[in-house]
């Protein structure tokens, strides 16, 4: 084959260009520290790089963001629970002091005032937040646990709020309260009582009774004899059928509206006397949120053979309305199935009702099928979970109902009401003692004073003993809440420990995958440096050799 100068030139330029391309490739690798700059450079490395980068990116998200955010959430929650535990221990100590029989109403008032302060701090702890998110309110992290200010009761005010609340109870929610009827001793004083008219009350007429009661979670509810709460029951069989079919459970009336009387706490006769005189009735006291059950009604509806299902898991549902909210009140959407009916409208198309803690199901009994909402028997849980690994999630929140139960608030309300009764009877006793002290025992009115005083002493004994039992009951209830708090602390700590283990594993995985990614993508700098230097020498040599060879052509010999 004949080799011309042109062929030699072309071959030389081609070879020099290849050398320059390889030099450029090695120079690019040195600059980027990567083996390839485009998939076509090495498809195998490119595919492996995509997979490893995806793995590193996910692990980085789990390790540097999700796990750390979850750990912070658990830490703040744990600190709040520890604070709550200390508050409860202090409250138990105060209740122990209040149970001392020698304490008079003034000493008890001091104890209750301290309990109220601790109670306020207890519920305030439930408003703790992390990065602007409330810790104990489930999915509603933008809503505090309690109302932060008093709300107006004027429905035209934009801040006005009205709720329809359904409390889901069982038979254990029905307790008894002790009531001492002091009769005409109420209001007795030096100025109002004239012993010449006879005893104000006799000892035999002082009665002490136990009354069945269901205490609602709120006081100051909306109720009168035209707007009564509904009291229904869902039997155990209906609960199971609803759970099996995923449909709305069947409710039956437990106490008919005609059997409920709404009696104000200031009425005469008072609600306690009314229910004792009408044992076939239930009495609702709207100011205190108490539902008193007459003895006959209790036997007929709550304790009869026809209601044996009550002891095996039946659910009692009481629905009522409330629009009076003061600072520190617990927001009902965090605890109950309820509806915000502030803007409710009779026209369904314009109804502004907001439903909380309801579930939805498809009603196939109508054509076409319709979606409907109902209150489930099982509580709607709101657990916040973080992805902290492949197919691995961890719960980070503790919900309010696990610790901040409303029993504490309502029990202290009961204590305040009982303290008012104790102060009243102590004032009567004090006035009677002053009247007796200035009167000779032979005075014809002295016997009447002594009889009245004996009645007051009996009433005082009953009321003071009742207060002591209430303090003992509050100790038990506070201890129960303390146990719940300890359980929540343990549960929170267990999840934090588990997250620590996951965090350590993620750190190891991140390091491993980053090493694999580096081995796949990154160059060996020493090796590339040697190659680049070698290629540079080759390039310079090629230029020199080509220059020498191509200096002469056939024309030089013609």
C-alpha positions in Angstrom: 0.0 0.0 0.0 1.3 3.4 -0.9 1.7 5.8 2.0 1.4 9.4 1.1 2.3 12.4 3.2 -1.4 13.1 3.5 -2.1 9.7 5.0 0.7 10.2 7.5 -0.6 13.6 8.4 -4.1 12.4 9.0 -3.0 9.4 11.1 -0.7 11.6 13.1 -3.5 14.1 13.8 -5.9 11.3 14.7 -3.5 9.8 17.2 -2.6 13.1 18.7 -6.3 13.9 19.1 -6.9 10.6 20.8 -4.1 11.4 23.2 -5.6 14.8 23.9 -9.0 13.3 24.5 -7.5 10.8 27.0 -5.5 13.6 28.6 -8.7 15.7 28.8 -10.6 12.8 30.4 -7.9 12.3 33.0 -7.7 16.1 33.6 -11.5 16.1 34.1 -11.3 13.2 36.6 -8.6 15.1 38.5 -10.8 18.2 38.7 -14.1 16.5 39.6 -12.5 13.5 41.6 -15.2 11.4 39.8 -14.6 8.4 37.5 -17.3 9.5 35.0 -19.0 12.7 34.0 -21.8 11.2 31.9 -23.6 7.7 31.9 -22.1 6.8 28.5 -18.6 6.9 30.1 -19.4 3.7 32.0 -23.0 2.5 32.2 -22.3 0.0 34.9 -20.8 2.6 37.2 -23.6 5.0 36.3 -26.4 2.5 37.2 -24.7 1.5 40.5 -24.1 5.2 41.3 -27.8 6.0 40.9 -28.7 3.2 43.3 -26.1 4.0 45.9 -27.0 7.7 45.7 -30.6 6.9 46.3 -29.7 4.7 49.3 -27.4 7.4 50.8 -30.1 10.1 50.3 -32.7 8.0 52.1 -30.4 7.1 54.9 -29.4 10.7 55.3 -33.1 11.7 55.5 -33.7 9.1 58.2 -30.5 9.7 60.1 -30.0 13.5 59.9 -33.6 14.7 59.9 -36.3 12.2 60.9 -34.4 10.4 63.7 -33.1 13.6 65.1 -36.5 15.4 65.0 -38.1 12.3 66.6 -35.5 12.2 69.3 -36.1 15.9 70.1 -39.8 15.4 70.2 -39.4 12.4 72.6 -37.0 14.4 74.8 -39.3 17.4 75.1 -42.2 15.0 75.9 -40.2 13.2 78.5 -39.2 16.4 80.2 -42.9 17.5 80.3 -44.0 14.2 81.7 -41.3 14.3 84.4 -42.6 17.8 85.4 -46.1 16.4 85.6 -44.9 13.5 87.8 -43.4 15.9 90.3 -46.6 18.0 90.3 -48.7 14.9 91.1 -46.4 13.9 93.9 -46.8 17.4 95.5 -50.6 17.1 95.1 -50.7 13.8 96.8 -48.8 15.4 99.7 -51.3 18.2 100.0 -54.2 15.8 99.8 -52.7 13.8 102.7 -52.6 17.1 104.7 -56.2 17.9 103.9 -57.3 14.5 105.1 -56.3 15.3 108.7 -59.5 15.4 110.7 -58.3 18.3 112.9 -58.2 20.7 110.0 -60.9 23.3 110.0 -62.3 25.0 106.9 -59.7 27.7 106.9 -56.8 25.1 106.8 -58.7 23.1 104.1 -59.2 26.3 102.1 -55.4 26.8 102.0 -54.8 23.2 100.9 -57.4 23.5 98.2 -56.0 26.8 97.0 -52.6 25.2 96.6 -54.2 22.2 94.9 -55.8 24.6 92.4 -52.5 26.2 91.6 -50.8 22.9 91.0 -53.8 21.7 89.0 -53.5 24.8 86.8 -49.8 24.0 86.3 -50.6 20.4 85.6 -52.8 21.2 82.7 -50.6 24.0 81.5 -47.8 21.4 81.1 -50.1 19.8 78.5 -49.7 22.9 76.3 -45.9 22.4 76.0 -44.8 22.8 72.4 -41.8 21.9 70.2 -40.9 24.1 67.3 -44.3 25.6 67.3 -46.1 22.2 67.5 -48.1 21.2 70.5 -46.9 17.9 71.9 -50.0 16.3 73.4 -52.7 17.1 70.9 -52.4 14.3 68.3 -52.7 15.4 64.7 -53.9 18.9 65.7 -50.4 20.1 66.5 -51.5 23.7 65.7 -54.1 23.7 68.5 -53.3 24.0 72.2 -54.7 21.5 74.7 -56.6 24.2 76.6 -58.4 27.4 75.7 -55.8 30.1 76.1 -58.3 32.9 77.0 -61.9 33.3 78.1 -64.2 33.1 75.1 -67.2 35.4 74.7 -70.7 34.0 75.2 -72.2 36.4 72.7 -73.0 34.3 69.6 -72.4 37.3 67.3 -68.8 37.6 68.5 -66.3 36.0 66.0 -64.5 34.3 68.9 -67.7 32.6 70.2 -67.7 28.8 70.1 -70.4 26.3 70.7 -69.9 22.6 70.8 -72.1 19.5 70.9 -70.2 17.0 72.9 -70.7 13.3 73.2 -69.1 11.6 76.1 -68.6 7.8 75.8 -68.8 6.2 79.3 -69.2 2.9 80.9 -70.9 1.8 84.1 -67.7 2.6 86.1 -68.4 6.3 85.4 -71.4 6.1 87.7 -70.3 6.9 91.3 -72.0 8.0 94.5 -71.8 11.3 96.3 -72.6 11.9 100.0 -75.2 14.6 100.7 -76.1 16.0 104.1 -79.5 17.7 104.3 -79.1 20.5 107.0 -82.7 21.6 106.6 -83.5 24.9 108.2 -80.0 25.2 109.6 -79.1 26.8 106.3 -78.8 30.6 106.9 -78.9 30.4 110.7 -77.0 33.2 112.3 -77.1 35.4 115.4 -79.1 37.9 113.5 -81.6 35.6 111.9 -82.3 33.0 114.6 -84.4 33.6 117.6 -84.2 30.6 120.0 -87.5 31.7 121.6 -89.2 30.3 118.5 -87.9 26.8 119.2 -85.0 24.8 117.7 -84.0 25.8 114.2 -83.5 22.0 113.5 -83.4 18.8 115.5 -80.7 16.3 115.4 -83.0 13.5 114.2 -84.0 15.6 111.2 -80.4 15.9 109.9 -80.2 13.2 107.2 -77.2 11.9 105.3 -77.7 10.1 102.0 -75.7 8.7 99.1 -76.9 9.7 95.7 -75.9 8.0 92.4 -74.2 10.4 90.0 -72.6 10.7 86.6 -70.3 13.6 86.5 -69.8 15.1 83.1 -66.4 16.4 82.1 -67.5 20.0 82.0 -69.5 22.3 84.1 -71.6 25.3 83.0 -73.3 23.4 80.2 -76.2 24.5 78.1 -79.3 22.8 79.4 -82.9 23.6 80.5 -86.1 21.6 80.4 -86.5 22.4 76.7 -82.9 21.5 75.9 -81.9 18.3 77.7 -79.0 16.0 77.1 -79.6 12.7 75.5 -78.6 9.5 77.3 -78.3 6.4 75.1 -76.7 3.0 75.4 -74.9 0.7 73.0 -75.0 -2.9 74.1 -72.0 -5.2 73.9 -73.7 -7.1 71.1 -74.3 -4.0 69.1 -70.7 -2.9 69.6 -69.4 -6.2 68.2 -71.7 -6.1 65.3 -70.7 -2.6 64.3 -67.0 -3.4 64.7 -67.5 -6.5 62.5 -69.4 -4.7 59.7 -67.5 -1.3 60.0 -70.8 0.5 60.3 -72.5 2.8 62.8 -73.4 1.1 66.1 -77.1 1.0 67.1 -78.0 3.3 70.0 -81.0 2.7 72.3 -82.4 5.2 74.7 -81.2 4.5 78.3 -82.9 7.4 80.1 -85.8 9.1 78.3 -85.9 12.9 78.2 -89.1 12.8 80.2 -87.2 11.2 83.1 -84.6 14.0 83.2 -85.2 17.2 85.1 -82.9 20.2 84.8 -82.6 21.8 88.2 -80.4 24.8 88.9 -77.9 24.6 91.8 -79.6 27.6 93.3 -83.2 26.3 93.0 -85.4 25.6 95.9 -85.7 22.6 96.6 -82.1 22.1 95.6 -81.2 19.3 93.1 -80.2 16.8 95.8 -83.4 17.2 97.7 -85.3 17.0 94.4 -83.8 13.7 93.4 -84.2 12.2 96.9 -87.9 13.2 96.8 -88.3 11.9 93.2 -86.3 8.6 93.0 -87.7 7.8 89.6 -86.0 10.8 88.0 -82.6 11.9 86.9 -81.6 15.5 87.7 -79.1 17.5 85.7 -77.4 20.4 87.4 -76.2 22.6 84.5 -73.8 24.8 86.7 -71.8 21.8 87.9 -72.4 19.4 85.1 -73.6 16.6 87.4 -76.3 14.1 86.5 -77.9 12.8 89.7 -79.7 9.4 89.3 -82.7 8.6 91.6 -82.5 5.3 93.4 -85.6 3.8 91.6 -84.3 5.0 88.2 -80.9 3.4 89.0 -82.5 0.1 89.8 -84.7 0.2 86.7 -82.1 1.4 84.1 -78.6 0.8 85.5 -78.7 -2.1 87.8 -81.7 -4.3 86.8 -81.6 -7.8 85.3 -82.6 -6.3 81.9 -79.3 -4.4 81.8 -76.8 -7.1 82.7 -75.0 -6.1 79.5 -73.9 -2.9 81.4 -71.4 -4.9 83.3 -69.9 -6.6 80.2 -68.8 -3.6 78.2 -71.9 -1.6 77.2 -71.3 2.0 76.3 -73.3 4.9 77.7 -73.4 8.0 75.5 -74.4 11.4 76.9 -74.7 14.2 74.4 -75.0 17.9 75.5 -74.1 21.4 74.4 -71.7 23.9 75.8 -70.8 27.5 74.8 -69.3 28.8 78.0 -65.5 28.5 77.8 -63.0 30.1 80.2 -59.2 30.1 80.1 -57.8 26.8 81.1 -60.8 24.7 80.0 -59.8 21.6 78.0 -60.6 21.8 74.3 -63.2 19.0 73.7 -61.8 18.0 70.3 -58.8 16.5 72.0 -60.9 14.2 74.2 -64.4 13.6 72.8 -66.4 12.9 69.7 -67.9 16.4 69.2 -69.2 18.9 66.8 -68.4 22.6 66.5 -71.9 23.8 65.8 -71.0 27.5 66.1 -72.1 28.1 62.5 -74.5 25.2 62.1 -77.3 25.9 59.6 -80.6 24.0 59.2 -79.9 23.7 55.5 -77.4 20.8 55.0 -75.9 22.5 52.0 -75.0 25.5 54.1 -74.2 23.6 57.4 -71.0 24.9 58.9 -70.7 22.1 61.4 -67.2 20.7 62.0 -67.0 17.1 63.3 -64.2 15.8 65.4 -63.2 12.2 66.1 -65.9 10.8 63.8 -65.2 8.1 61.2 -66.7 7.6 57.8 -68.3 4.6 56.2 -70.2 3.8 53.0 -73.9 3.3 53.5 -74.9 0.7 50.8 -78.5 0.5 52.0 -79.3 3.5 49.9 -79.0 4.0 46.1 -76.7 5.5 45.2 -74.5 4.5 48.2 -73.6 7.5 50.4 -70.7 8.3 52.7 -71.8 8.9 56.3 -69.9 9.8 59.5 -70.5 8.3 62.9 -69.0 8.1 66.3 -67.0 4.8 66.7 -67.1 2.8 69.9 -63.3 2.6 69.9 -61.4 5.8 70.5 -60.0 7.4 67.3 -56.2 7.3 68.0 -53.9 10.1 66.7 -50.4 8.7 66.8 -47.6 10.6 65.1 -45.1 8.3 63.6 -41.8 9.0 61.9 -40.1 7.0 59.2 -36.7 6.1 60.6 -35.7 3.3 58.3 -36.8 1.1 55.4 -40.3 0.0 56.4 -39.6 1.1 59.9 -41.7 3.7 61.8 -41.6 4.9 65.4 -44.3 6.7 67.3 -43.1 9.9 68.9 -46.1 11.5 70.6 -48.1 10.9 73.7 -51.8 12.0 73.6 -53.5 14.1 76.2 -55.9 11.5 77.3 -53.0 9.2 78.3 -52.0 11.6 81.1 -54.1 14.8 81.4 -57.4 13.3 82.3 -60.2 15.6 83.3 -60.8 13.8 86.6 -58.3 16.0 88.4 -60.1 19.2 87.5 -63.6 17.9 88.3 -62.5 16.3 91.7 -61.1 19.7 92.8 -64.3 21.3 91.8 -66.1 18.8 94.0 -63.8 19.7 96.9 -64.6 23.4 96.5 -68.3 22.8 96.6 -67.9 20.6 99.7 -65.7 23.3 101.3 -68.5 25.8 100.8 -70.9 23.5 102.7 -68.3 23.0 105.4 -67.8 26.8 105.8 -71.5 27.3 106.0 -72.1 24.8 108.8 -69.0 26.0 110.7 -70.4 29.5 110.5 -73.7 28.2 112.0 -71.9 26.4 114.7 -69.8 29.5 115.6 -72.8 31.8 115.8 -74.7 29.2 118.0 -71.6 28.9 120.3 -71.5 32.6 120.7 -75.2 32.7 121.6 -74.9 29.9 124.1 -71.8 31.4 125.7 -73.7 34.5 126.7 -76.7 32.7 128.0 -77.3 31.0 131.3 -78.1 27.3 131.1 -81.3 28.0 133.2 -82.5 30.4 130.5 -85.7 29.0 128.8 -84.1 29.5 125.3 -80.9 27.6 126.2 -82.5 24.2 125.6 -83.6 25.3 122.1 -80.1 26.6 121.4 -78.5 23.3 122.6 -80.9 21.3 120.4 -80.1 23.4 117.4 -76.4 23.2 118.2 -76.6 19.4 118.4 -78.2 19.3 115.0 -75.5 21.6 113.6 -72.8 19.4 115.3 -74.2 16.3 113.6 -74.4 18.0 110.2 -70.8 19.2 110.7 -69.6 15.7 111.5 -71.2 14.3 108.4 -69.9 17.0 106.1 -66.4 16.9 107.6 -66.2 13.1 107.3 -67.4 13.4 103.7 -64.6 15.9 103.0 -62.1 13.6 104.5 -63.3 10.8 102.3 -63.1 13.1 99.3 -59.5 13.9 100.1 -58.8 10.2 100.4 -60.5 9.6 97.1 -58.5 12.5 95.6 -55.3 10.8 96.8 -56.4 7.6 95.1 -57.4 9.4 91.9 -54.2 11.5 91.8 -52.2 8.3 92.4 -54.0 6.7 89.4 -53.0 9.7 87.2 -49.5 9.5 88.6 -49.4 5.8 87.6 -50.6 6.7 84.1 -47.9 9.4 84.0 -45.3 6.8 85.0 -46.5 4.5 82.4 -46.3 7.3 79.8 -42.8 8.1 80.9 -41.8 4.5 80.6 -43.4 4.2 77.2 -41.8 7.4 76.0 -38.4 6.3 77.4 -38.7 2.9 75.7 -39.4 4.5 72.4 -36.5 6.9 72.9 -34.2 4.0 73.7 -35.3 2.1 70.6 -34.7 5.3 68.5 -31.2 5.5 69.9 -30.5 1.9 68.7 -32.0 2.8 65.3 -29.9 6.0 65.2 -26.7 4.0 65.8 -27.6 1.5 63.1 -28.4 4.4 60.7 -25.1 6.0 61.4 -23.3 2.7 60.5 -25.4 2.2 57.4 -24.7 5.8 56.3 -21.0 5.3 56.7 -21.1 1.9 54.8 -23.1 3.2 51.9 -21.0 6.4 51.6 -17.9 4.2 51.5 -19.5 2.1 48.7 -20.6 5.2 46.9 -17.0 6.6 47.1 -15.5 3.4 45.9 -17.9 3.3 42.9 -17.7 6.9 41.9 -14.4 8.5 43.2 -11.1 8.2 41.5 -7.8 7.0 42.9 -6.0 10.3 42.8 -2.5 8.7 42.8 -3.3 6.4 39.9 -4.9 9.1 37.8 -2.0 11.5 38.5 0.5 8.9 37.2 -1.7 8.3 34.1 -2.1 12.0 33.5 1.6 12.6 33.7 2.3 9.7 31.4 -0.3 10.9 28.9 1.2 14.4 29.0 4.7 12.9 28.1 3.1 10.8 25.4 1.4 13.9 24.0 4.6 15.9 24.0 6.5 13.1 22.4 3.9 12.6 19.7 4.1 16.2 18.8 7.9 16.1 18.6 8.0 13.0 16.6 5.3 14.1 14.2 7.0 17.4 13.7 10.2 15.6 12.7 8.6 13.1 10.4 6.3 15.6 8.6 9.1 18.2 8.0 10.1 16.4 4.6 7.8 15.6 1.8 8.2 14.2 -1.8 8.7 17.7 -3.1 12.0 18.0 -1.3 13.4 15.4 -3.7 12.1 16.8 -7.0 
